[in-house]
């Protein structure tokens, strides 16, 4: 993938994770082209894209969201190619995207007792760093990528706030509760002082996404960083936060995303269904 296209994605406000996903999805598309035609085409062709859509739907049986994710990557590549003059044809149309019914149930799948039991397991596990990480996720709703990129200069425990770099390199202030402040302060007593990152590896480097996943997988088969992000949004609304306050804390660019958490959970809807 050319550096110019990756720079183009970043200029469009795409997060690092989105850039990686687009890069992978486009590589898979060109892999399909090579398997199908014996070579990678020099540009996007409308007929190839239509064949690929048919392949995703009828051969791979991808769900509509997955198909749309691949199309989003190709649509961006198409826009970049037209902008830099390497092609003029619009090969991916808005009409190609599959219609998906919006989710109604809240994405939150865990209860407060589940989260507190998980935190207690981490506490008893003995790692103050891992306990602080999990507590931060549960009570701020920050993303995994935002957490590992936190630097010491971004943290102000006296003011009870952290400065977070979110999607599109947008900064926002996130406020901390007592549980989070106490967990971080205890961790700072044993933290290695030579790393600029709040949470670092033994070598003082930024924690990798895989290392964070290992921390969670060690203590739970169901709770992940994203699970705790969902929990924070739902829990905050239940405890008096407004929709806009949760959107600000979680870094939602679209208020509709936040509104989902005001809906009943799938568990509650199933319980209601059983009463019919």
DRENTOR-617251 format. One record per atom (N, C-alpha, C): x, y, z; residue in one letter. Coordinates in steps of 0.02 Angstrom, whole numbers, plus 50000, padded with zeros to 5 digits. Each point is the difference from the previous one (the first is absolute). Example, Ala and Ser with C-alpha at 12.3 -4.5 7.8 and 13.67 -1.06 7.14 Angstrom:
residues 2
506604971650390a 499555005950000a 500455006050000a 499825005349964s 500425005950003s 499615005550037s 
END
This chain:
residues 276
500424994050000x 499585006050000x 500445006250000x 499895004649953x 500445005749993x 499935004850059x 500555003250017x 500005004750056x 499535005849988x 499935002049937x 499565005749984x 499284998550018x 499794993749988x 499304998250016x 499914999750076x 500494997450035x 499954999750073x 499975007050030x 500395004649971x 499985007050022x 499325003149985x 499724998149942x 499345002449981x 499474997950051x 500034993650022x 499524997550050x 500065004050065x 500615001350021x 500095003850062x 499755007149993x 500085002949941x 499765006849988x 499245000350001x 499674994249989x 499284999650002x 499744998850071x 500465000050048x 499804999150070x 499924992850021x 500264995249960x 499944993050018x 500484998350057x 499774996050048x 500414998050056x 500524994849976x 500504998750043x 500524995249983x 499694993149988x 499524998150042x 499684993549991x 499624999649934x 499665005549982x 499635000049937x 500484999649941x 500565003550004x 500504999749946x 500264992849992x 500134996750056x 500244993049997x 499474995549970x 499365001150019x 499464995949973x 499925001149925x 500025006349978x 499945001549929x 500584996849961x 500585000550029x 500604997249967x 499914992549991x 499764996650052x 499894992849996x 499464998249949x 499445003750003x 499444998549955x 500185001049927x 500385005249985x 500215001349932x 500494994649976x 500434997850045x 500474994649983x 499624993549984x 499464998750037x 499594994149988x 499665000549932x 499785006149983x 499685001049935x 500494998549943x 500615002750005x 500494998849948x 500234992749999x 499984996750058x 500144992950001x 499484996049962x 499375002150008x 499454996849962x 500095001249926x 500205006149982x 500115001549929x 500554995549970x 500544999250038x 500564995949976x 499794992849991x 499604997450048x 499764993149995x 499514999349941x 499615005249987x 499494999649948x 500265001349930x 500465004949994x 500215002249934x 500744998849986x 500364997550050x 500714998649991x 500455006050011x 499715005850016x 500405006050013x 499585005150037x 500345004950028x 499675005550034x 499885005649950x 499395002449991x 499875005449951x 500335006550021x 500145004249951x 500355006350013x 499565005350031x 499354998849999x 499525004750031x 499354996350014x 499535003350031x 499354996950015x 499555000349938x 499714994349984x 499544999649945x 499304998350028x 499515003449972x 499314999150024x 499794992749996x 500154996649946x 499804993049991x 500334995550052x 500645001450015x 500344996050051x 499675000950068x 499835006250016x 499695001550065x 499334996450006x 499605000049947x 499354996650001x 500094992550009x 500504997249966x 500144992850009x 500224998550071x 500385004550029x 500254999050068x 499425000350050x 499545004549988x 499415000450044x 499614993549997x 499914997349940x 499654993649991x 500384994450036x 500665000149995x 500424995050034x 499925000450076x 500005006150028x 499925000850072x 499314997650024x 499495001449961x 499314998350020x 499864992549991x 500184997449942x 499784993249981x 500504994450013x 500645001650001x 500514994950011x 500245000250073x 500185005950023x 500255000650069x 499445000750051x 499415001949976x 499415000950044x 500145005050057x 500345005649982x 500125005250049x 499345003450018x 499955002250062x 499405003750019x 500045007049971x 499445003649998x 499995006649968x 500515004950028x 500124999850065x 500485004650030x 500714998649975x 500174993649993x 500664998349975x 500095002249927x 499484998849960x 500035002249930x 500115007649997x 499635003650041x 500065007350000x 500695002350024x 500304996350046x 500675001850023x 500514999549943x 499944994649961x 500454999349942x 499875005549949x 499375001549988x 499835005149951x 500245006950023x 499985001350065x 500245006450025x 500745001049984x 500394994750008x 500715000449985x 500115001249925x 499634996449958x 500085000849927x 499745006949978x 499485002450032x 499735006649983x 500515005450014x 500364999450056x 500535004850017x 500574999749950x 500184993849981x 500544999249950x 499795003049933x 499364999149983x 499745002849937x 500025007750002x 499805002950056x 500005007350007x 500715002749996x 500474996450031x 500705002149998x 500274999749928x 499834994749964x 500254999149932x 499725005449953x 499375001950010x 499715005349960x 500325006750017x 500125001150064x 500295006350022x 500715001049972x 500394994649998x 500695000849976x 500074998849925x 499434998849966x 500004999649928x 500204993449969x 500054994750041x 500204993549972x 499414996349969x 499395002450013x 499414997349966x 499445005050004x 499514999449956x 499435004649998x 499344996550016x 499994993449992x 499394996250010x 499824999350074x 499375001150015x 499754998750068x 499814992650003x 500434995950029x 499914992849998x 499584997450058x 499955003850054x 499604997950059x 499485005450012x 499364998149996x 499465004750007x 499674999350069x 499685005450022x 499644999750064x 499454994749998x 499724999049940x 499464995049993x 500254992950010x 500654999049998x 500284993350009x 499964997750073x 499995004750046x 499994998350070x 499344996850019x 500044994850040x 499404996450021x 499645003650056x 499354999949998x 499615003250053x 500014995650062x 500145003050056x 500054996350063x 499525003250050x 499584995950030x 499545002650051x 500415002050061x 499885006150024x 500375002450057x 499854995950062x 500514998750039x 499924996450063x 499575004150047x 499564996650036x 499585003550049x 500244998850071x 500154993750016x 500204998450069x 500665003250018x 500085001850063x 500635002750024x 500564994949990x 500595002149979x 500564995349990x 500284997350066x 499805002950056x 500274997850064x 499774992950016x 500484995650017x 499834993050013x 500194997750070x 500295004550041x 500204998150067x 499665004650051x 499944997450061x 499705003950055x 500555002450047x 499805004550044x 500485002950046x 500364994750041x 499624995050024x 500314994750041x 500524996149960x 499884999149934x 500494996649958x 500655004049995x 499935006549991x 500585004349993x 500395000450065x 499655000650056x 500345000450065x 500354993550018x 499694994349982x 500324993550012x 500634999349957x 499975002649939x 500574999849955x 500575004450028x 499835005950023x 500505004550029x 500334996850062x 499594996750040x 500274996750060x 500494994549982x 499854996449946x 500464994749977x 500675003049981x 499985005649966x 500625003549981x 500385002450062x 499645002650048x 500315002550061x 500364994350037x 499664994450005x 500294994250034x 500564996849959x 500015001449935x 500534997449957x 500675003250014x 500005005850032x 500625003050024x 500315005349957x 499765001149939x 500305005149957x 499615006550007x 500315004950031x 499685006550009x 499915003549933x 500454998849954x 499925002949933x 499384997449966x 499924993449998x 499434997049966x 499345002050034x 500005000450066x 499405002050037x 499825007249982x 500505004449994x 499875007049983x 499745000649928x 500274995949955x 499775000149931x 499264998149996x 499824994650032x 499314997649998x 499525005150032x 500215002950056x 499585004950034x 499915006249956x 500535002049965x 499955005749955x 499514998649944x 500034994149970x 499534998249948x 499285000150026x 499894997150058x 499324999150026x 499675006650019x 500395004950021x 499705006150027x 500175006449961x 500284999149940x 500075005849955x 499744998449930x 499964993749982x 499754998249934x 500485001449943x 500645001150015x 500475001549946x 500144993749959x 500235001049939x 500154994549955x 500674996950018x 500114993949977x 500634996550013x 500595003949974x 499945002549938x 500555003849970x 500145006450038x 499475003150027x 500095006250038x 500364998750066x 499854994450030x 500294998350065x 500754998949994x 500204996049951x 500724998249995x 500425006049978x 499695005049968x 500375005949977x 500065005450053x 499674999150057x 500035005050053x 500725001050024x 500195006150008x 500665001650027x 499935003350068x 500535000050038x 499985002950067x 499775007249999x 500205003749949x 499815007049995x 499265001049986x 499654994649980x 499295000549986x 499574998950063x 500314998250056x 499644998150060x 500075005350054x 499435002350027x 500005004850055x 499544997350054x 500294996450048x 499584996950052x 499735005150049x 500335005650007x 499745005350044x 499365002949971x 500015001349936x 499415002649967x 499504994549983x 500224993750007x 499594994149987x 499784999749926x 500505000749956x 499844999849929x 500614997549961x 499864997449940x 500524997949954x 499855003149932x 500535001249962x 499925002649932x 500094994149953x 499504998749960x 499984994149957x 500045002149927x 500414996449962x 500045001049928x 499554994849967x 499445002249972x 499524995449972x 500064999149925x 499454997849969x 500004999049928x 500135006649964x 500384999549945x 500165005949963x 500465004850037x 500364997250051x 500465004050041x 499655005950034x 499364999050018x 499635005250036x 500114999250075x 500145005550034x 500114999850072x 499355001350037x 499934996750057x 499435001450044x 500224998850072x 499665003350046x 500124998850071x 499524994850026x 500264995250037x 499594994750030x 500095000550076x 499444999950035x 500025001050073x 500004993350037x 500354999950056x 500124993950038x 499604999850065x 499764994150018x 499674999350065x 500524997750052x 499774999350062x 500464998250055x 500334993249987x 499624995149977x 500284993349989x 500595000349952x 499925003949947x 500535000349950x 500615003850026x 499885005550035x 500555003950029x 500404995750049x 499654996450044x 500344995850050x 500404994549966x 499714996949949x 500354994549965x 500635002449966x 499975005949968x 500595002649966x 500535002250050x 499795003150055x 500495002150051x 500374994050030x 499654994750012x 500334994050027x 500494997149949x 499805000249937x 500444997549947x 500635004449993x 499925006650006x 500575004549992x 500544998850053x 499824997050056x 500494998650052x 500514994749978x 499794995849952x 500444994549978x 500195000749926x 499745005249968x 500125000949928x 500735001449985x 500254997149945x 500695001449978x 500045007249975x 500465004050026x 499995007249987x 500285002349933x 500314995549962x 500365002349941x 499585000249936x 499394997850002x 499595000049939x 499555006149998x 499905002949940x 499545005649994x 499274997950004x 499874993449990x 499314997650000x 499764998550070x 499365001450013x 499714998550065x 500044992550013x 499784996149951x 500024992750006x 500514997449949x 500544997150023x 500524997949954x 500184992650011x 500364997449951x 500274993250006x 500615000150045x 500284994150012x 500604999650042x 500595003749969x 499985000849933x 500535003549965x 499875007549995x 499445002250030x 499835007049999x 499655002349937x 499804995249958x 499665001649938x 499245000350010x 499665002949951x 499275000150001x 499734992949998x 499504998550040x 499704993450000x 499674998649933x 500074994049975x 499684998149937x 499284998050013x 499605000149947x 499304997850005x 499964992850022x 500464995849974x 499994992950017x 500154998950074x 500445004150029x 500164999450071x 499405001850043x 499645005249980x 499395001950037x 499504994349996x 499924997049942x 499534994449993x 500204994250045x 500654998850006x 500244994650044x 499815001250072x 500045006350021x 499815001750069x 499274998350013x 499585001849953x 499284998650008x 499854992649995x 500314996749952x 499864992849989x 500234995750059x 500485002550037x 500254996250058x 499474999450054x 499565005050004x 499515000150055x 499274999349979x 499875000249936x 499304999549978x 499964997449928x 499474996149987x 499874997649933x 499515004649963x 499715004850036x 499485004249969x 500145007450003x 500365002450049x 500115007250007x 500625002249961x 499915005049959x 500545002849959x 500015007650010x 500515003549974x 499995007350004x 499365003049970x 499774997249945x 499395002749969x 499394998650044x 499994994250033x 499464998450047x 499965005350054x 500575002050027x 500015005150053x 499825006949974x 500165001449938x 499795006349969x 499245000349996x 499704994549977x 499274999649998x 499715000750071x 500324996750047x 499755000350069x 500025007250026x 500555003549988x 500055006950025x 499435004349973x 499884999649934x 499485004249969x 499314998650030x 499854993650007x 499354998150028x 499945001950074x 500534998650038x 500015001450071x 499965007650014x 500345004049959x 500005007250008x 499305002949989x 499664997549948x 499325002449987x 499524998250057x 500084993950026x 499574997850055x 500115004150064x 500605003050005x 500165003650061x 500005007649991x 499625002449952x 499875007149996x 500385004049948x 500474996949963x 500335003749946x 499495001549945x 500075005749967x 499595001449942x 500304996549939x 499614999649946x 500254997049938x 500625003649976x 499995006650002x 500565003949975x 500624999250045x 499914999250065x 500564998950044x 500344993349987x 499614994849988x 500284993549984x 500355000249932x 499705003449952x 500315000649934x 500685003450005x 500045005150041x 500635003650009x 500524995650034x 499804996550053x 500474995750036x 500264994349956x 499544997049962x 500194994149960x 500305002049932x 499945006349981x 500285002149936x 499584997949940x 499334999750010x 499564998349944x 499925006049955x 500124999349936x 499915005549952x 499275000549979x 499624994650007x 499304999849981x 499584998650062x 499555004550017x 499594999450060x 499554993849996x 499854997649939x 499584994049992x 500344993950031x 500664999949999x 500364994450031x 499875000050075x 500015005850030x 499895000550073x 499294998250018x 499535001949958x 499294998750014x 499854992650007x 500404995849966x 499894992750005x 500024997650073x 500435003250040x 500094997750069x 499415001850045x 499555004249975x 499405001750039x 499464994849989x 500104995349954x 499514994849986x 500114994150048x 499494995750008x 500094994150042x 500514995249969x 500314996050042x 500494995149975x 499634994249966x 500384996149963x 499724994049967x 499724995250053x 500354999650058x 499764995650053x 499325002250025x 499915006550009x 499365002650024x 499454998949949x 500175000849936x 499494999049949x 499794992749995x 500474995450010x 499844992949999x 499564998250060x 500145003050057x 499594998750059x 499285002449989x 499945005849967x 499335002649985x 499644995549950x 500384997349952x 499704995549951x 499704993850032x 500324997650053x 499774994150034x 499365001250041x 499855006350011x 499385001750037x 499395000149955x 500104999749935x 499445000549952x 499584993650001x 
END
